[in-house]
Amino acid sequence: MEVRLGAGTLAGQAGKPSGERVPTLDRTGGVPHDDLMGEGSATEYGLFGREESLRVLTDVLDRGGSAVAVGEPGLGKSSLLKVANQLAQRRGRRVLSVAPTQFDRGLPFAGLAELVNQCPEGAIDRLPAPQRRALAVALQRAEPDGREVDALAVPVAVRSLLTQLGEAGPVGLVIDDLQWLDQASVGSLGFALRGIDPRRLCVLVATRPDPVGGADLLRSLAEPRHELILEPLADWAIGRLLRKHLGQRWTPPLAAGVARASGGNPFLSLMIAQAMQSDVSKWRWSAQQRQDPIFPVPPSLAGLLGEKVSVLLSQDARDVLLLVAAAGRLTVAQLQRFVEEARLRSALEGAGDADVAKIGAGSVVAFTHPLLASALYDAAAPDERRRAHRVLADKLEDPVERARHRSKSITTPDEMVADELERAAEISRGRGAQQLAGELLEGAALATPSDVNTFESFRRWLRAVDTYIDAGDALAARAALDKGAALADLSEQEAQVLVRRARLTEGLRGARSLTEQAFRMAPAGSEVRAEILQELSEYHRMEGHGRLALRLADLAITAARAVQRVDIQLVALNQRQGAERLWGLGRPLETLREIERLVESSGLGRSPSEWAWARGFHAAWNDPTAESFVRDGIARAVAAGRYGDLSSLYICLVLVLIRASKVREASAALDEADRVGAWAKFSLQEDMARTLIKEYTGDLDEARELAERAAARARTIGFTYWLGGFLAQLGFVETSARNWQAALAPLRELAAIFASTKMVDLEQLLWPVDYADAALQIGALHEVEVAISLLRRQAEAGRPEAAVAADRCQALLSAARGDVDQALTELRRVVELVGSECPFEAARSRLALGQVYRRAGHKGMAVETLNASAAAFDEIGVPRWAERARDEAGRVGLYPTTSTLTGTERRVAELVASGRSNQEAAAELFLSVKTVEANLTRIYRKLSVRSRTELANHLSSGSHRTNR
């Protein structure tokens, strides 16, 4: 990796807008392709912030041409080409790829040899003899025989070879790190690429800016040609990269600091973050208002950076810049309070001359790269660092910064410093810097003389743990808890430790066991006793013990009221409301009113998560305030730095939107959650959100895989509640795919759970509708009755839409038993109940009515109703159900047309109808065989044909020509 020191050059151009620019060199026009054939977004391949780049590469793979990805080292060029390589092979392209290193540049034909070795056996043997001999000699496969080799023979041989491969099938040529490709290979490929059909051979290249040796090859690339300028990544993209590779603790403030330290360079960001994770306690002072902590210098750069700051800077310059490095951000005016004028001027001039630091906007002294600050701080002796922090603690105005520096200036515990740090933590919490507050509290605990006052030190450790949990940093919380636990010597303190260990334990049985152990230790009437009762209520609700969960919630409310802990009381009330709704017990609306009265009377700041769940999650599907309550909760959680709340809030938002049939908005909410790092607390919530989005938007294979994996995990850790949710999703997935037997298996298991636990509702999910649908399809009419009874119970518990769904299922059951007239009467009534069902369920009701119309022989009404159903499904963005409605319309027999085919489906249909094989159609359309087969399956369904012959007859029929 080449590293150039200086402003904006170490890891890309740090000062530029983050992301990517795609200036096109395409001079041929072109139109957007129909779709990406379900291949997923760039983020699903780990290419965060590179959506547009991948779209361009995908377009080149589909249509031909060439693309050049240009970027500094570490910006992700190679990763981008690796994904493009996969996509090319998936499309049926033969891929020839080369990734030279700087050591290959002096080896003639090294790159060409690597490419030729990937050609099919016998390809070289089919070349003309002069070309074959020249290529063999150039690649040292044959000894020179003394005859002079024509200088054009090798390039011509390469062109012949590439042409030959292109005639056999589409080819993709992938060249990574063009700047290291040897000149002989560059010249041969540059000549060979001229004149080759770009539809048969597409070329993808990655290179650093202004490659000296590869210019000739770049000039020879065919049109349409695109240049992708890879720029530094945005903070959110760096955050997603860190969370993918290093875990969920990288909340937006932490990730933003790393992004600044790396200049938005993904490779360097990972190196910095990995070094931070190797010693959590050393590298965890959070960024606050761009006051960056000292970041670790990756080992590969330590020597280079250390030499730059130690050799090029004078002692005065190092002393002044050490203050800047320790502070994270200082202005010239602030430095003038610490350093006399002449010395400061000389130091800053020296720093500028060495290109280490400069004076920027607002007279802020800024290092030309953040890692130079780290290198300078590391190079200072411990007493020099303490002296710098002491100066800053005495002179800075901000109380948080003063306290932070005071803690770094002492070597022994000091109660005055501990008090100052705790006060600073409260200020940080008010500013929304939960992570920093946790670190300040941890510093306060460490600064407390524990041999004199163990209780105070223990209390501060627990506060640090709770604050880290709020911030979404379980790793830091566990580390702090381990340190504080050593000070617990009373049974109440041991109970407090166990409760927090339980919160940080993912397995339900283990968490409940720890909490029950804590309950036996907690004194009656203590605050921790109220906490424990509330926690046990949640655990038993998760296990499916509704009545016990309700009783424990009531005990927790009483205990919290006795010790005047309104916060615990509010959480327990929310637990009670949830149990009341799921089991149809008590009076959930009265519980909600009690929550509102308590909030108003106590003046307590509402927890964003609890308030959103109280007012938003349990709201009816058509409650116009539900979404706004949850979004408000998200905004307040982010403002308060409570990233630990975001997982619950975003699954709440996705469910609220899905229940309201706002599928596109729900998908956008999932993207937003990914950007802010919401999934830092409980991965089953993320699995549920992704499953919901995948199944409604039509990616059933991915949804099935997610739901099966999550259901297995929920079963293993004992979460009956979550198991039920994923079984419901599996049932919906298979119903959407019309795999009726496969749908019944999870739905029968879910029905058994409802029977054993006495649950009546599952977060308003109308899963019994899918149960009835699948059972009807296979003729299991007694199971349809079971599904209807489940819907009736759900309706009695306060969900009126479940009663409408039950009426629809009852009508379909009547039709199945032969009473078609009664079924039509009932279904027409259901369809006319405008607003009684969410748009998705209303479209299902139209689908049911159209099915019964067809059964009754009312063909015109059937087609009209089924097409209206398909249009409704399309409008809300549920393609698999729109397809089902159209297929049902096709079965009516009123001349199905090709007007419902997509552009890709029309082209596939025409080629297959003309006699092309699947392989031939794939080659001609630059698609994979698998994609052609998937399109053909959908074409058969839509046109109600069963064979290629029927398809050909349909397309050749004069009255039913393809719509162009």
Disulfide bonds with the S-S distance in Angstrom:
none
